[in-house]
Amino acid sequence: MRLLILLASTTMLAACGGAGPQSAGSAAPTGSGGAGGGDGSGETHTFVNPTEPKTYTAVGSTHSYQYQVVDAGTPGAGQGAQLYQGDAKTVRNSNLTIEYSPRDAIFNVSFSNGLAGTTGASRFQDPIHRTDFGGAIEPQFGTPNLESAAFGLQEINYLESGSADNVLLRPGGEFIFDLINPGEAGSYDVTTFFYQTPGTETQYVTFAGYLRNTAGVVQSEIDNPDGSTSTILTQSNTFERGALAYGELTPNDQVPTSGTGTFTGAMLASMVFNDSPDATGNLDTYFQWIAGNATTNVDFGANTFALSLDGTVGAPLFDGTSRQLSVLENAQFRANGAGQIDLVAAGGFLGQFSEAWFVNPGGARLDLNIAGSSIDGSFYGPNGEELGAGYRIVGGTPDERIDILGTFVGRGN
């Protein structure tokens, strides 16, 4: 069950669940320098068992959605005053950072990106910032349980911090509030950061995600046509999401120049998918997570790669509005892409997607019309033993809002 009542000036805290050790690794600066097993200073590999503070520059993408709902949870409520923004960072143009101090087990994370409208920046220093699923306190609404049967990933750690003031979170699995004191406004601002424990599947890189849910709630009186008045609640929401990879980069001169390799690992993505505005007039948009597996076939001699993604779609973050969506929970996601390795110009590899589609429970298939896409990644560990990347797929059909932003990692076989 969830902690439903958020008392005035109470801080919601949580993080670093999962069964593995609470650890994080290091990342060297991108480019021809850097470190294969450390940070370029002659240190040995410390990603799985860090010994000193390190700061990572991650590769990935973030997006945000801002809107208002009047009388959420009542018939006819809809999302208005909408502003959606998204951006995928390249290997050499990323301001997504993760700082970890093993002495005090403190994380500092920053996902500020003006092009994506994301401002997330949090310091997780209190032991109770660590949380997990199960019990009276769980990660906030919209956080994916990646260790569930639907996703099947392992050793996921959750950290959460923030505050809520004068709001009562309604039960029922939707992001809707009531005011504890109707005469005062309410607020909610909680950030969750989650990552796979380094060493679980990959030794030199791992994947992570974050979400920030911000809401303001006010009560007001409106005049009705018959002369009476009605009391309404207006909720202003801003949701931020991100998915990224970080770790110990391979120096360019250690990346193989011949041979081939198959890299397998996890993938994670945050998605908005609304293909119904033109057909039904429904403008409501909901975030959904996608998680699963990635396979990357690399030809080092030809400087090319091919990528295949295979994931499962999670539940939407409903908010008391229409609840209409086309990609259902537990739908299957597939995407294929390719590109080239360019260590000099890109600091890693880059490419695009050729196709992407969903298969809903029941078998209905939804193919994406791709307007734009990107794959940006690097090699990690000695001799490019592993890889990590960010990606984006933008829908191109008019009068639709479709955007998938994610990350994947892999270990060479």
ZIGI-V501971 format. One record per pair of residues at least 24 apart in sequence whose C-alpha atoms are under 8 Angstrom apart, sorted by sequence separation. I is the first residue (numbers start at 0). J is the second residue. If there is no record, write none. Layout:
I & J
I & J
//
This chain:
22 & 46
23 & 47
24 & 48
25 & 49
61 & 85
62 & 86
163 & 187
188 & 212
189 & 213
212 & 236
213 & 237
266 & 290
267 & 291
288 & 312
289 & 313
308 & 332
309 & 333
332 & 356
333 & 357
349 & 373
350 & 374
369 & 393
370 & 394
371 & 395
385 & 409
386 & 410
22 & 47
23 & 48
24 & 49
60 & 85
61 & 86
131 & 156
162 & 187
163 & 188
187 & 212
188 & 213
212 & 237
213 & 238
242 & 267
265 & 290
266 & 291
287 & 312
288 & 313
308 & 333
309 & 334
332 & 357
349 & 374
350 & 375
369 & 394
370 & 395
385 & 410
22 & 48
23 & 49
60 & 86
61 & 87
86 & 112
130 & 156
131 & 157
161 & 187
162 & 188
163 & 189
187 & 213
188 & 214
212 & 238
242 & 268
265 & 291
266 & 292
287 & 313
288 & 314
307 & 333
308 & 334
331 & 357
332 & 358
348 & 374
349 & 375
368 & 394
369 & 395
370 & 396
384 & 410
385 & 411
22 & 49
26 & 53
60 & 87
129 & 156
130 & 157
161 & 188
162 & 189
186 & 213
187 & 214
211 & 238
212 & 239
241 & 268
242 & 269
265 & 292
266 & 293
287 & 314
288 & 315
307 & 334
308 & 335
330 & 357
331 & 358
348 & 375
349 & 376
367 & 394
368 & 395
384 & 411
25 & 53
26 & 54
27 & 55
28 & 56
59 & 87
60 & 88
86 & 114
129 & 157
130 & 158
161 & 189
186 & 214
187 & 215
210 & 238
211 & 239
241 & 269
264 & 292
265 & 293
287 & 315
307 & 335
330 & 358
331 & 359
347 & 375
348 & 376
368 & 396
24 & 53
25 & 54
26 & 55
27 & 56
59 & 88
85 & 114
86 & 115
129 & 158
130 & 159
160 & 189
161 & 190
186 & 215
210 & 239
211 & 240
240 & 269
263 & 292
264 & 293
286 & 315
287 & 316
306 & 335
307 & 336
330 & 359
347 & 376
348 & 377
25 & 55
26 & 56
58 & 88
59 & 89
84 & 114
85 & 115
128 & 158
129 & 159
159 & 189
160 & 190
185 & 215
186 & 216
209 & 239
210 & 240
263 & 293
264 & 294
285 & 315
286 & 316
305 & 335
306 & 336
329 & 359
330 & 360
347 & 377
24 & 55
58 & 89
84 & 115
85 & 116
128 & 159
159 & 190
160 & 191
184 & 215
185 & 216
209 & 240
210 & 241
263 & 294
285 & 316
305 & 336
306 & 337
326 & 357
329 & 360
346 & 377
347 & 378
58 & 90
84 & 116
128 & 160
140 & 172
159 & 191
184 & 216
185 & 217
208 & 240
209 & 241
262 & 294
263 & 295
285 & 317
305 & 337
327 & 359
57 & 90
140 & 173
158 & 191
159 & 192
184 & 217
208 & 241
209 & 242
261 & 294
262 & 295
304 & 337
305 & 338
326 & 359
327 & 360
140 & 174
157 & 191
158 & 192
183 & 217
184 & 218
208 & 242
261 & 295
262 & 296
303 & 337
304 & 338
58 & 93
123 & 158
157 & 192
158 & 193
183 & 218
207 & 242
208 & 243
261 & 296
262 & 297
303 & 338
304 & 339
57 & 93
59 & 95
123 & 159
157 & 193
182 & 218
206 & 242
207 & 243
260 & 296
261 & 297
303 & 339
304 & 340
338 & 374
56 & 93
57 & 94
58 & 95
123 & 160
156 & 193
157 & 194
181 & 218
206 & 243
207 & 244
259 & 296
260 & 297
283 & 320
302 & 339
303 & 340
56 & 94
57 & 95
155 & 193
156 & 194
178 & 216
206 & 244
207 & 245
259 & 297
260 & 298
283 & 321
302 & 340
56 & 95
57 & 96
121 & 160
155 & 194
156 & 195
177 & 216
178 & 217
205 & 244
206 & 245
259 & 298
260 & 299
283 & 322
285 & 324
302 & 341
56 & 96
57 & 97
155 & 195
156 & 196
176 & 216
204 & 244
205 & 245
258 & 298
259 & 299
281 & 321
283 & 323
352 & 392
55 & 96
56 & 97
154 & 195
155 & 196
204 & 245
205 & 246
257 & 298
258 & 299
259 & 300
299 & 340
54 & 96
55 & 97
153 & 195
154 & 196
204 & 246
257 & 299
258 & 300
266 & 308
281 & 323
54 & 97
55 & 98
203 & 246
204 & 247
256 & 299
257 & 300
289 & 332
54 & 98
203 & 247
255 & 299
256 & 300
257 & 301
266 & 310
53 & 98
54 & 99
154 & 199
203 & 248
52 & 98
53 & 99
153 & 199
256 & 302
52 & 99
53 & 100
52 & 100
51 & 100
52 & 101
61 & 110
142 & 191
51 & 101
52 & 102
139 & 189
166 & 216
50 & 101
51 & 102
61 & 112
273 & 324
274 & 325
49 & 101
50 & 102
63 & 115
139 & 191
272 & 324
273 & 325
62 & 115
63 & 116
138 & 191
272 & 325
61 & 115
62 & 116
63 & 117
272 & 326
62 & 117
177 & 232
61 & 117
176 & 234
175 & 234
206 & 265
208 & 267
206 & 266
29 & 90
30 & 91
206 & 267
29 & 91
201 & 264
200 & 264
142 & 210
121 & 190
141 & 210
119 & 190
24 & 99
23 & 99
23 & 101
22 & 101
22 & 104
21 & 104
251 & 342
119 & 211
251 & 346
72 & 175
71 & 175
14 & 123
14 & 127
15 & 128
16 & 129
152 & 265
13 & 127
14 & 128
15 & 129
16 & 130
17 & 131
293 & 407
295 & 409
12 & 127
13 & 128
14 & 129
15 & 130
16 & 131
292 & 407
293 & 408
294 & 409
12 & 128
13 & 129
14 & 130
15 & 131
16 & 132
284 & 400
293 & 409
12 & 129
13 & 130
14 & 131
12 & 130
13 & 131
119 & 239
277 & 398
117 & 239
276 & 398
277 & 399
116 & 239
117 & 240
262 & 385
276 & 399
13 & 137
14 & 138
254 & 378
262 & 386
274 & 398
275 & 399
13 & 138
274 & 399
273 & 399
274 & 400
255 & 382
272 & 399
273 & 400
274 & 401
249 & 377
253 & 381
254 & 382
255 & 383
272 & 400
273 & 401
248 & 377
249 & 378
253 & 382
254 & 383
271 & 400
272 & 401
248 & 378
249 & 379
253 & 383
271 & 401
272 & 402
110 & 241
248 & 379
249 & 380
270 & 401
271 & 402
247 & 379
248 & 380
249 & 381
270 & 402
271 & 403
0 & 133
1 & 134
2 & 135
246 & 379
247 & 380
249 & 382
270 & 403
0 & 134
1 & 135
2 & 136
249 & 383
269 & 403
270 & 404
0 & 135
1 & 136
2 & 137
19 & 154
21 & 156
268 & 403
269 & 404
0 & 136
1 & 137
17 & 153
18 & 154
268 & 404
269 & 405
0 & 137
17 & 154
18 & 155
268 & 405
17 & 155
18 & 156
267 & 405
268 & 406
16 & 155
17 & 156
152 & 291
266 & 405
267 & 406
15 & 155
16 & 156
17 & 157
150 & 290
151 & 291
266 & 406
267 & 407
15 & 156
16 & 157
150 & 291
266 & 407
14 & 156
15 & 157
16 & 158
174 & 316
245 & 387
265 & 407
266 & 408
14 & 157
15 & 158
173 & 316
174 & 317
175 & 318
244 & 387
264 & 407
265 & 408
13 & 157
14 & 158
173 & 317
174 & 318
175 & 319
244 & 388
264 & 408
265 & 409
13 & 158
14 & 159
141 & 286
143 & 288
145 & 290
172 & 317
173 & 318
174 & 319
243 & 388
244 & 389
263 & 408
264 & 409
12 & 158
13 & 159
14 & 160
141 & 287
173 & 319
243 & 389
263 & 409
264 & 410
12 & 159
13 & 160
242 & 389
262 & 409
263 & 410
11 & 159
12 & 160
262 & 410
263 & 411
11 & 160
12 & 161
47 & 196
261 & 410
262 & 411
263 & 412
10 & 160
11 & 161
47 & 197
261 & 411
262 & 412
10 & 161
11 & 162
46 & 197
47 & 198
260 & 411
261 & 412
10 & 162
11 & 163
260 & 412
9 & 162
10 & 163
8 & 162
9 & 163
8 & 163
9 & 164
47 & 202
7 & 163
8 & 164
46 & 202
47 & 203
6 & 163
7 & 164
8 & 165
46 & 203
5 & 163
6 & 164
7 & 165
46 & 204
5 & 164
6 & 165
7 & 166
5 & 165
6 & 166
150 & 310
5 & 166
6 & 167
70 & 231
71 & 232
150 & 311
4 & 166
5 & 167
69 & 231
70 & 232
71 & 233
149 & 311
242 & 404
243 & 405
244 & 406
4 & 167
5 & 168
69 & 232
70 & 233
71 & 234
241 & 404
242 & 405
243 & 406
244 & 407
3 & 167
4 & 168
69 & 233
70 & 234
149 & 313
241 & 405
242 & 406
243 & 407
244 & 408
3 & 168
68 & 233
69 & 234
3 & 169
67 & 233
68 & 234
3 & 170
36 & 203
67 & 234
68 & 235
67 & 235
66 & 235
67 & 236
65 & 235
66 & 236
143 & 313
65 & 236
66 & 237
64 & 236
65 & 237
23 & 196
24 & 197
64 & 237
65 & 238
22 & 196
23 & 197
63 & 237
64 & 238
141 & 315
21 & 196
22 & 197
63 & 238
64 & 239
141 & 316
204 & 379
20 & 196
63 & 239
140 & 316
203 & 379
204 & 380
14 & 191
19 & 196
62 & 239
63 & 240
203 & 380
11 & 189
13 & 191
14 & 192
15 & 193
61 & 239
62 & 240
202 & 380
14 & 193
24 & 203
61 & 240
62 & 241
24 & 204
61 & 241
149 & 329
60 & 241
61 & 242
204 & 385
206 & 387
59 & 241
60 & 242
203 & 385
204 & 386
205 & 387
59 & 242
60 & 243
204 & 387
59 & 243
201 & 385
58 & 243
59 & 244
57 & 243
58 & 244
57 & 244
58 & 245
57 & 245
56 & 245
57 & 246
55 & 245
55 & 246
46 & 246
206 & 406
46 & 247
206 & 407
206 & 408
205 & 408
78 & 282
204 & 408
77 & 282
78 & 283
77 & 283
78 & 284
201 & 408
201 & 409
38 & 247
201 & 410
37 & 247
200 & 410
36 & 247
35 & 247
36 & 248
34 & 247
35 & 248
36 & 249
34 & 248
35 & 249
33 & 248
34 & 249
35 & 250
33 & 249
34 & 250
33 & 250
32 & 250
35 & 253
26 & 245
29 & 248
31 & 250
32 & 251
25 & 245
26 & 246
27 & 247
28 & 248
30 & 250
31 & 251
25 & 246
26 & 247
27 & 248
30 & 251
31 & 252
24 & 246
25 & 247
26 & 248
24 & 247
78 & 320
76 & 319
77 & 320
76 & 320
77 & 321
75 & 320
76 & 321
72 & 318
73 & 319
74 & 320
75 & 321
71 & 318
72 & 319
73 & 320
71 & 319
72 & 320
71 & 320
68 & 320
91 & 345
90 & 345
91 & 346
90 & 346
90 & 347
90 & 375
87 & 373
89 & 375
90 & 376
88 & 375
89 & 376
90 & 377
89 & 389
88 & 389
87 & 389
87 & 390
87 & 391
31 & 342
30 & 342
31 & 343
30 & 343
31 & 346
30 & 346
59 & 375
29 & 346
58 & 375
87 & 404
58 & 376
58 & 387
59 & 388
60 & 389
58 & 388
59 & 389
60 & 390
58 & 389
59 & 390
60 & 391
62 & 404
61 & 404
35 & 379
36 & 380
60 & 404
35 & 380
36 & 381
59 & 404
60 & 405
35 & 381
59 & 405
60 & 406
35 & 382
59 & 406
//
